[in-house]
Amino acid sequence: MKRIVFGLLALTTLVFVGCENDGGSKSSIFEGEWAFVADYDDEYGLDYYYGESDMYIKISSDGVCYVYEADDWDGYPFNKGYFECSRDDFHPYCSFRFTIVGAKGYFEPNNEWEVTDMYIEDGILYMRDGNDSDGYCEMYKRIKGFMED
């Protein structure tokens, strides 16, 4: 029975890790663009930004997470997967590398944000700061597009 359970766990891990595409590079469930929608802290609970986002990330298939900040400090409306602005309304902020192990992504030590890992649950990408004793994490939703592009 244990062999069956471990076999199913291994198969599930392979499904979440990704597969090879035609170019031969590894793709993953993390790949794509994600809008920052909320943060969570065990001490204070959820803090939603009421449908506006001032940052998004782009996760590439080669293991790099690119961070973009809004030109407007208030951010831009983000509804049903769409920013009500253009990509040009954001500028590059930083980038850092990560590796995928199982269904989680692990960031290289000493990245600019001190983010340690990421995972997806119920369509939301969580980036966790493992060094924060309060359990802080950021929450992202997948971007379908930019209305003004």
C-alpha positions, -999 to 999 in steps of 0.1 A, spaced: 0 0 0 28 24 8 44 18 -26 11 29 -43 9 60 -22 45 69 -28 40 62 -65 10 85 -67 29 112 -48 58 109 -73 34 111 -103 16 142 -88 50 159 -83 59 153 -119 26 168 -131 32 199 -110 68 203 -120 61 209 -156 70 193 -189 93 199 -219 80 222 -246 91 221 -283 121 244 -276 134 219 -251 134 243 -222 116 235 -189 83 252 -184 64 253 -152 31 261 -135 47 294 -123 56 307 -157 37 338 -168 27 372 -154 12 377 -120 -4 408 -104 3 416 -67 -32 415 -51 -28 411 -14 -4 403 14 -9 381 44 6 383 79 -4 359 107 -4 389 131 -27 412 111 -45 390 86 -52 398 49 -47 432 35 -63 435 1 -56 465 -21 -92 469 -33 -88 459 -69 -57 480 -76 -22 467 -80 11 486 -80 33 457 -90 35 426 -111 60 398 -117 70 379 -148 83 344 -142 103 330 -171 109 294 -180 147 299 -174 142 303 -136 142 341 -134 115 362 -116 113 398 -130 96 424 -108 78 455 -123 66 485 -104 38 509 -114 47 544 -124 17 556 -104 21 549 -66 -16 542 -63 -14 514 -88 -39 505 -115 -72 488 -114 -69 450 -117 -102 432 -124 -109 397 -135 -73 391 -146 -69 424 -166 -50 456 -158 -68 487 -168 -36 502 -181 -7 494 -204 25 474 -198 42 507 -205 28 520 -172 52 498 -153 90 499 -151 115 471 -142 125 471 -105 146 440 -100 150 403 -108 162 372 -90 167 335 -98 148 305 -84 147 267 -88 117 244 -89 116 213 -66 83 195 -67 54 219 -67 74 247 -51 99 273 -63 128 282 -41 147 315 -45 185 318 -43 197 331 -9 202 369 -6 178 379 -33 167 415 -30 133 407 -14 146 379 9 117 357 -5 124 321 2 98 301 -17 66 302 -37 37 279 -44 3 280 -60 -29 272 -42 -65 277 -56 -51 297 -85 -32 321 -63 6 324 -63 20 328 -28 55 341 -22 67 335 13 94 351 34 107 322 54 128 345 76 97 364 89 85 349 122 50 365 116 45 343 85 43 372 59 36 362 24 25 381 -8 -4 369 -30 -6 372 -68 -32 364 -94 -24 355 -130 -26 383 -155 -47 376 -186 -38 410 -202 -35 447 -202 -66 466 -215 -46 494 -231 -20 473 -250 
